[in-house]
Amino acid sequence: MDFYRDSTWVLEYLEKENAKDKISGSLQGLVLKSCKKYKVKSNPRHVYAAVSSCWKVKPYLEKVMKRSGILDDIPNKKGKPQFERLTLLLLCHDLLLSKSKRIQMGKHPIKTYILKYKTRLHSELVKLKLKLKVRDLSELIEDENSNDDITPVRWIRINPIRAQYDKGLEPIMNELNKKFPTRVNHWSDIVPGTIYHDDYIPNLFGVHTKDKITSHELYKTGKVIIQDRASCFPAHILNPGKNDIVIDACAAPGNKTTHTASYILGGPKKDQTTQIYAFEKDPERAKILQHMIKVAGCSNTIQVNVGDFTKIATPEKFRNVTGFIVDPSCSGSGIFGRKYVDSINKKKQESSGDNGNQDDEDAVPDEQEEEFDLKRDDLKTRLSKLASFQFQVVKHAMSFPKAKKIVYSTCSIHAEENEGVVIDLLLDKKVQEWGWKVAPRSEVIPTWPRRGFQAEFSKVFRDEDEKCQELADGCIRVLPKEDGGIGFFAVCFERN
């Protein structure tokens, strides 16, 4: 019963969050957050497996329960219903929809109560499926996942660090060509079985979201890595060489970190030494970071530091650092496709049993730490706080004596977190003393067409149209879905 009690708490949390005006964040992330909040004793992976399955069919299951009458006759205890509505929902889900079609508990009054309604529940479920013209409610979930929330492209990059020593990238390309025999000239032309070779990032490819990648041997061995195209921009812009020392200030889940390592290493090397210091303040996310680094084959090159970058990384301690990747927590307003990610993780859990007893290492990590915003006034306050935090992280990176390049990026579409932070940094006296400037367009993927908002710079640097245009051109913007992936912003600061 403890497991169902813990799962009930998590469902209650999801209902409260869902009732808010606007919420973003993966179902997996919200479940894990609520498990921490309520200090549940049950395995969070098992709770996620049960809750996520129940949550996705909740509207349909509630109709079945209502029509069966099970909610009308709940016995009272001390003037209150003896059984929680959401606990009943979880148990009915297991009875009707789990693989075993049974409630996973011993003798208990709530189980006895539900079993009295077993025949009526089954009858109402059959009626609902006939009405909806489906054989299984999972068909409705698949339809839901094929809506506008799905990313238009699944982007994958070849990981040169895992390439064979003697043959380089050729064997990996041969495998990709076998799986995707048809090449298209633009990502919008992608259909199942085709592949697009990206024009902006080396060794990056776009495939259809329905094509299986996570089950392919190339993915399992770390030879290809799933990473949104925009997320590949920071490492490509920084373009560190074999002698550079880099800090990734907010590193988890690790895609940008390992991508940066691929530029430094260029391929597999036996004598790897630490050239990247990755910082992550959350211990759980740091574990994901460690795993991603291991899979990518660059554990000896990257040192993970658990803690707040602005507090534990000092210029004195890392005097030789030459470059930075700074991708701090943001509103996440450019991210979508989380239902797709949830469905991948859910399928992985289901494949290993009803309880979701799966290895966390198989999960596809979120690209960005999720945040959620409520009413418009709260959104403005939240953006102001986030921009202040982002400013402090970048400014701290700028204080390192030998740093020459800093790439700042967000998964946000809001100017407050993007051009606004750039402006605040350019106006800061310390930043000016240190000699930092926005790198020109020629050094920031010059052929990418969508640049920063000139109007934002014009609000501050009035009557300096040429300067404002140059600053805007030094920034990159990516629109969600319209540009083939998540929404994104990137800018490079440099100094001589």
N, C-alpha and C positions, 0 to 999 in steps of 0.2 A: 504493500500500500504506500510505502514511502516514496517509491518511484512516481506513482500517479499523483501524490501530493506535490512533489517537486515540480512535475510537469504542469500541474494546475497553476502553480505560482507563475511559471514562465508564460503560460497562455494568458493569464490575467495581465501580465506586463505587456504582452503583444497587443492585447485589446486596447489598453490605455494609450499606447503609442500610436496605434492605428486610428484612434479617435481624434488625434491632433490634425491640424489643418494640412500640414505637409511633413512628410517624413522620408528620409532617404537612409539607406543602409541595408546591407544584406540581411536576410532572415537569419542566417547563421551567426552573423555578428551580433544581432539583437538578442538571440537566444543565449549566446555565451555571456553577453553583458548582464542579462537578467540572472543567469546562474551565479555570477559573482555577487550581484546585488543582494540576492536572497541566501547566499552561502549554501546552495543546495548540496546535499551529500551524494546524490546520485551522479553517475558518470555523465558529464555534460554532453558527450558524444551520443550517448543513448537517449538523453532528454531531447537533443536536437532531432534525432531520427524520428522519435515519436511525435514531437510537437510540429515539426515541419510537415510531416505527412498529414497530420490532423488539420493543420492550419489551411492547407491548400484546398481541402474539400469541406471546410467548415460551413460555408453557406448552404451547401447541398445536404450535409449531414444534419444541420439544424432543422431543415425542412422535414427530413425523415423523422427526426425525434419529435417535432411538434405534432406531426400528423399521426404519430403512433400513440400519442397521449401520455408518453412517459414523463413529460415535464409537468403534467397536471396533477399527478397523484403522489408527489414526493412527500413522504411522511415528515411530520414536524418533530423537533426535539427542542424543548424549552422555548417554544414559540417561533422557532426558526426552521427552515428546511434542513433536514438531516444531511442531505447530500448536495454538494456544490454542482452547479450547472455545468461548469467546464470539466469537472472530474467525470461527470456522466458522459460528456462529449468524448473524452479520451477513451473511456471504456467501451462506448458504443462503436467508436472508430475501430478498436481492436477486434470487437466481436464481428463487425460487418465487413471490414475492409483490409485487415492485416492478412498476411500470408497464411497464418495459422488459424485465422477466424476464431480466436479464443481470447478471453481476458486473462492477462498474465498475472494472476494472483490466486492465493488460496481462498478458503471459505471466508466470506465477509458480507455483511448486510447489504452493501452497495452492489456487490456482484449478484447476490440473490435477487435483489430488486430488479436489476437490468434483465436478468435471465427470464423473469416473468413476462417481459415484453419482447422476448426474442422473436417470436413468430410475427408479431405486428411490425416490428422494426424491419425484418426481412421483406415483408410484404410491401411496406411503403418504399423501401429502397428499389424493389423491382418496378413499382409503378413510376417512380421518378426517372429511372433509366429508360423506361419505355417512352415516357413523355419527352425526354431530352434526346431520344434516338441514339443512345450510346450503349455499348455492352459493358463498359466499365467507366467509373468516374475519372480514371486516369486520362481518358481521352479528352475530358474537359480541361484538365490541367495542362496537357500538351497544347491545346488550342490557346490557352491563356499565355503560355510561354512563346507563342508565335506572334504576339502582338508587337506594338511599337517599342516595347522594352528591350527587345533583342538587338544586340549590336549587328550592324549590317555585314561585318567582316570579322573572321577570326584570324588575327595576325599572329604569325609565328616567325621566329628568327633562328637561324642556324647559329649554334654555339661553337665557335672555332676552337675553344679550349678543349672540347670533347672530341674534336676531329682526330682522325687517325694520324699518327706522326708522319707516316710515309706517303699517304695519299691525300691528305688535306681534306677539302670540302667535297671532293668529287663523289665519294661513296654516299654521302648524305644527300647530295643533289640527285643521284641516281635513284635513291629510295623515294624521294619526293616525286620525281618524274614518273615512277611506277604508280604511285598512289594518285597523282594528279596529272594525267597524261596530256591535258589540254591547257595551254597557256592563254590568258586573256590580256588585253592591253590596258584595261582600267579596272579598278576594284569594283565599280558598279556593274561590270559585266560578269562578275563571279556567279557561277551556279555550281551545284554539287559536282565534284570531280574535276573542277578547274582550279587553276592557280594563277595568281597575279604576282609578278616580280616588282617590288616597290621601286619607285623612281628616286626616293629621297634617302632611304636608309639601306646601306649595304647588307646583303644576306637576309633581308626581311621579305616575307611573302604573305599574301592574303589568300585565305581559302574560305569556303562556305561554312556557315555555323553548323550545318547539319553533318558535315564531314567529321568523322571520328578522328580526333587527334590524341586525346589523353590515353587512349588504349593502344596507340602505336608505339612500337619499340623505340623509335627515335625520341619520343617524348619521355618515355620511362627511363631512358639512359641519359637524359639531359643533353642530347645532341641537338634537339630543337626545343625552344622555350616559347611558351605562349606569352605574348606581351603586346599590348596595344601599340599601334604605330606611334601615336603621339608620345607615349611613355618612353619610346626609344630616342626621342629628340634630345633630352638632356645630355646623355653620354656622347651622342654624335656631335653635339655642339661643343662640349668640353674637349673632346678628341685628345685625350691624354696620350703621351708617348711612353716609351719604355723606361724613361728616367723620372717620370712624374710620381709624386706622392699625393694621393687624393683622399679627401674626407667626404663620405656620404653622411650628411648631418641627420637625416631622418630616414633611415634606410629600409625598414621593413615594408613590404615583404621581401624585397631583395632583387627584383628584376633590374632596376636601374643600376644597382650595385654590381651585379654580375655582368651586365652589359658594359659597364665602365671597365671592368677587369678584362673583358675581351679586347678592348682597344689597347690596354697596356701590355697584355701578354701576346696578343696577335695569334695565339695558338697554344697548344699544350707545351708546357716546359717542366722539366724535372726539378729544376733549381728555383722554384718559386720562393720569393721572399715577400714580406708584408709591404704592400704599396698602397693599400686602401684600408682606411679605418672607418668602419661602419658603426654608426651610433643609433641605438633604438632604446627609448626609455621604458617601454612596456615589456616586461619579461616574457610574456606569452608570445607577443609578436617577434621578439628576439629569437625565440625557438624556431619560428617559421623562417626567419632570416637565415639562421644557421643551416637549416635543412636546404634551403634554396641554393645557398653557396656550395654546400656539399654536392648536390646534384649537378651543379654547373661545373664542378671540378676545379674550383679555385680557392679551396679552404686555406691553403698556405699563403695566398696572396692577400686575403681579406681577414682583418682582425675585427671581431664583433665586440663592441663595448656597450654594455647595458647601463643606460642612464641618460640623463638630459644632456644633450650636446652642449648647450650654453653654460652648463655648470661644471661638467667634468672634462671638457676639452678646452685646454688653455693654450694660448699662443706660445707660451714658454715650453710646454710639454710637446707640442707638435710644430716645432720651428721650421721643419723642412717641407711642410705641406705646400704644394704648388697650385692645387685646384680643388674646387668644391662642387658637389651636387647638393643643392638645398631644395628639397621638395617637402615642406612641412605640412602638417594637418591643415586642411582647408574646408570650405563648405561642402566640397564634393559635388557641387551643382552641375558639373560637366559629366558626371558618371551616370551611366544607365547600364542596362543589360544584367542587372543583379539577379533577376529571375533566372536567367540563363546559367549564371554561375551557381545559384542555389540548386538548380535542377541537376547540374553535373555532380555536385557534392552529394545530393540526395541519392542519385542513381548509384554512386560509389558505395554509399552506406547500405542501400538495399541489396546490392550484390553480395554483401558479406553477412547478410542475416537480418532478421526482423529488428534486432536491437541496435542496428547501426554500428556494430562493433568493428569499425574500420580504422585503418591506420591514418592518422591525421596527415601523414606525409603525402597522401594521395590528393588531398584537397587542393583545389585551385584557389590561391589566395586573392583577396580583394586587392585592387591596384592601389587603393588609397584608403587610409583610415577614415571610416565614415563619420559624418556629423549630421545632425538633423536640425532643421529650422522650422519655427512655428509661424505665428502671424507676422505680417509685414514689419510691424514695429520691432518685433523680436528679431527678425532677420537683419534689420539694420544694426541693431545692437550687437548681434552675433558677428556680423561681418566686420564691425569696427574692432571688436576684441581679437578676432582672427588676424586682421591686418596688422594690429599692433604686435601680436605674437610673431607673425611672419617677418616683420621689420626687424625685430630684435634678433631673430635667428640669423638672418642674412648679415646684419650689421656685425654680429659676433664673428661670423666667418671672415668678414672684411678686415678684422683686426689682426689676422695672422700675417706675420711679417713677410713671408716669401710667397704668399698666394698671388697668383697672376690672373686667374680666371675663376669666376663663380657663375654657375648656371642656376638660376632661381626658377622654379616651376610650380604650378598648381594644377589641380583638376577642377578649376573653377571657371565659370563664365563671367563672374562679377568683377567689374573694374576696381572695386575697393581692394580686392586681394591681388590684383594684377598691376595695372598701370599705376594705381594709387600707391602701392608699396614702392614701386620704382621711383615715383616722384618724391616720396618721403625720404628715401635713401639719398637721392641726388641733392636734396636740400639740406641734409644733415651735415653739420660743420666737420665732424670727425671723418665722415666718409669723404668729404671734399679734401681734407688734409691728407688722407691716405692715398688720394689720387685715383679713386675708382670712377669709371665712366661706363656708359652703355656701349657695348661693342656694336660696330656698324653692321648693316644688313649683310654685307659681303662675307661676314664670318658666322652668320647665324642662318644656315640653310637658305641661301639667297633666292633659290627658285621656288620656295614655298610661297604661294600667293597671298595668303591671309595674314596680315600683320596687325600690330597693335592699334588702339584707338587714338588717332591724332587729337581728337577733340578733348580727351582727358588731359593731355599734356598742355593743350592750348588754354585750359582753365587757369593754369599756373604760370606758364611761360608765355605771357601775352605779347602779341606783336613780334613774336619770334617764330614765324611760320616754318622757316627752313629747319630750325632746330627741332621743333615739334615733329615735323615730318621724319627727320632722321631718327629721333627717339622712338617714334611709332614703328618705323621700319626695322629698328633693332629688336623689336618684340615679335613673337610668333603667337598667333591665335589659331585654335582648332575648334570648329563647331561640332557639337555632339551629333552623331549620325550623318549629318550633311557632309562631313569630311571623312567618313568611313570609320569612325570610332568614337572614343570619348571626347568630351570637351576638354581643352587644355590651353595653358599659357606657358610661355618660356621666354626668358631673357638672359643675356649673358653680360656680366660686368667684367671689365678687364682693366689692367693698369700696366704700365711699363716697368 
